Amino acid sequence: MAETPTIRTMSRADMDLAIGLAAREGWNPGQADADSFYAADPNGFFVAEVEGRPVGTISAVRYQDDFGFIGLFIVLPEFRGRGYGMALWRHAMAYLDGCVVGLDSVLDQEPIYRRAGFVPAYRSVRHAGRGGGSMPQGVVRLDQVPFAEILRLDRQCFPAGRESFMRAWINAPGVSGYGVMHGDRLAGFGVIRPCAEGHKIGPLLADNADVAGVLLAALAAAVPGEQFFLDVIEPNAQAAALARSMPGVFTTVRMYAGGAPDTDMGRLFGVTSFELG
């Protein structure tokens, strides 16, 4: 019988281990994701150890409004099949007790999460593009946008408030962000960050496809010649149309336990992160 693992809350230093494991799995994390993720919920990241050696990780970020999100669920290949993953899972779900819980699953793992009580809500497709073009008119740098407006629009499209995370996310090293203002109101904003491979866009939130298209052009112009990725949810047909010229390279399914939250998917043109929602 495998030894029972010790599960503890990660320190900030442990986050580098989790991000490194994600990179080894081919998940292509952002270069500064560790700090931003940790800011979301410093108590929501866990590592399993056997005889002091890390064997797996999981995140169970508890946002405001009793919403949680599971991610970074990785057991090192040489330790799989010994029950360590189940121990991590139970620990994470206990931490999120009382929450509606979301996660993004790869397609072949969907049946496993179904058995754990999660219900599919929709699929997301990762599209690959190439940066370039000129900066469009009508956009402003995100540091010129009132932070309260960023939080307002993000809360329309995400199931919970996440002020600490968003503040860290948009100010992380290497990040470029742009917004479109209609008077004093933010009509849309987007962020692009450097990753292990290329860049990722997310979130990309906008009142309509026209605003989203302007923001996508601005984000592409910020990384000339570089590859970027955009994660688009299938329920937003306008977002799918905007990404149609970019090939799809990866598909996930968003799943919830406790009921799907009510969010404005029509304004969601690019998912923030498959790890944190």
N, C-alpha and C positions, 0 to 999 in steps of 0.2 A: 504494500500500500504506500502511495506517495505521502511524503511528509506534509503535514498541514502548514500552509504558508502563513507567515506573519504579514498582515495588511496594515499599512500605515498611511497617513496623509502625507502627500509629497511636500517637500520644501520647494522653494523657487529653484534651487540647484537641481532637484530631481526632474524638473520640467524639461531640462535639456536632454535627459535620458528618454523621456516619453517622445519628444519631438524627433530625436534621433531614431528611435524605433519606427516611428511613422514614416520617416524618410526611407528606412530600409525596406519597409513594406511597399514602397512605391506610391505613397499617398501625397508626396510632393508638398510638404508643409512650407509655410512662409518662413523667411529667414528670421523674422522677429516675432513669430507666433507665440513663443514661450511666455514672454512678458505680457502680451495682450490676453492670452488665455488665462494666465494666473490672476490677472486683475479682475476677471469675471467672477471668480469665487475661489479665494485661496484655500478654502477648506474642501473643495470639490474634486481634488485630484489624488488618486490613490496608487500605491505601488505594492505589489506582492513580493515578498522575499522568502527565500529558503536558505537557511544558514548564512544570512546576511547578503545573499546574492539576489539581485532583482530577477524575477521570472515573468513579470507581466505588469501592465498598467491599465488604468481605466480612468476616464473623467466622468463626473456626475455633477455638472454645474447647476447649482440651484439659483435661478434668477428670481427677480421679484415676481409677485403675483402667483406664487405657488406653481411655477413652471420650471421643469428641469430638462436637461439634455445630456444624453450619453454619447461619449466619443472616446477616441484614443484607446479603444479596447483591443489590447495586443498582448498575447502571450508569446514569449520567445519560442522559436520553432522547436528547439531541443527540449522544451518543457511542456509541449502540448500533449493533450490526452491524459493528463494526470489530475484533473479536477481543479487546477489553479484558476482557470478562467471562470468556472462556476463560482468559486469562492470570491473572486473579484466582483463578479456580477451581483451576487447577493449583497455584498458590502455596499456597492454603489446604489442599488435599488433601496436598501434600507436608509441610506443617507437622503434619498429623494422621497421618502415616505410622505404621503399626503399631496404629492405633486402630480399634475399631468406631466407625463414624460415623453419626450420625442427623441428620435435618433434617425440617422440616415444609414441604411443598410445596403451593402452590395447585394445584387440580385440572388446569388446562390445562398446567402444567409437568411433570406426572408422567411423561409419556413421555420427556422430556429426561433426567430423573434416572434413569429405568430404563436408558437407554442408557449412562449413566455407572456402572452397576453397582449402583444402589440398588434395593431391593426394598420394595414397600409392606407395611406391617404393619397399619395400621388408619387409619380416618378420625376426625377431630375436628370437632365442630360448635360454632361460637360462637353463644351464646344471648344475647339482650338482655333485661335486666330493669330494674325501676325500684325504687330504694331507698325504704325506709320501714318502718313497723312499730316495735314496741317491742323493746328488748333482751331476749332470752330469758334465763331463769335457767340456771345451770349452766355459764356460760362465764366465762373469766378472760382478762384482757389477756395478750397474748403475752409481754410483758416480765416477767410473773410465772411463766413456764414455764421450767424448766431447758433451757438451750440444747442440752444433750446429748440431751434427749428430742426436740427438734425435728429434730436431725440424724438420730436413729435412725429416726423415721418417714419423713423425706424420703428416706433411703437405701433404705428398703423399696420406694419407689415410683419412684425415679429410678435410672438405670443406674450411677451413680458418686457418690462423695462430693463435696460441693461446699460445704465449710465457709465459705470466704472469701466466696463469692457469697451464701450464705444469710444470713450475718451482716449483710452490706450490705443485702440485699433487705428484711429484716424491720425494719431500723432506718432506712430511707430516709425523707426528709422527706415528710410527708403520708400515710404508710402507716398503716393500722389493721390490727391482727392480733389474733385471738382463738383460744383453745384450750379444749378440754374435757379435764379431768383425771379419771381413774379411779384414785383413790389417788395413788400416786407415778408412775403411768404416763400418758403423753399418749395419749388416745384419738383425737384429731384436732386439726387446726389449719387456719386459713385466713387469707389476707392479701388486702387490697384496697388498690389504689394509684390515685392520680389520674393521668389520662392526658390527651392532647391533647383528647380528646372523652370526657367521662364518666369512669368508673373501670373497672378490670379486677380481677377476682378471680383469684388464683392465687399459690401453689398452694392447693388445697382438698383436704386429705387426711384420711381418717377411717376408723375400723375398720368402720363400717357406715353405712347410709343414715340411720338415726336421728341419729347424731352429726353427719353431714354436713348434715342438715336444720337442726339447731340452729345450726351454724356459719354456714350460708348466711343464716339469719334474722338472726344477729348482724351479719354483714357488710352486709346490706341496711339494717339499722337504723342503721349507722354513716354512711350517705350518704343521708339522707332526701330524697326528691324527685329525686334524681340518677339518671341512667342508668348502668347497669353492664353489664359483659359477663363471661360465664363460658364457658370453653372445655372441652367435655366430650368424652371419648373414647367412641367407639361400643361398644367391647368391655365397658364397664361399664354394664350395663343399669340398675342402680339409679341411677347418676348421670344417665343419660338420662331416667329417670322423674322424678327430682328437678327437672330442668330443663324438663319437658314443657310447663309453663304459659308458658314464655318462648320467643318466636319464635326460630328459627334464622336467622342472618343471613350466615353465612360458613362454608365447609368447607375443611379442609386434609387432607392425607394424610401420616401419619408414615411415613418411609422409612428404611431402614438399609442400609449397606454393611458387610459383614463378619459378618452374622447379627444377628437381633433379640435384644437382651439380655433377661435374665430379671428382670422386675419385677412387683410386686404391683399389677396394674391394678384389682383389686377395691377397693383403698383410694384409688385416684386419682379424685377427684370433680371436679377442676378443674386444668387444665394450668397450670404456672407461666408459661411464655412460649413463643410460637412461635419466637422468635429464639434462645433459649438452651436450650430443652427443658423 
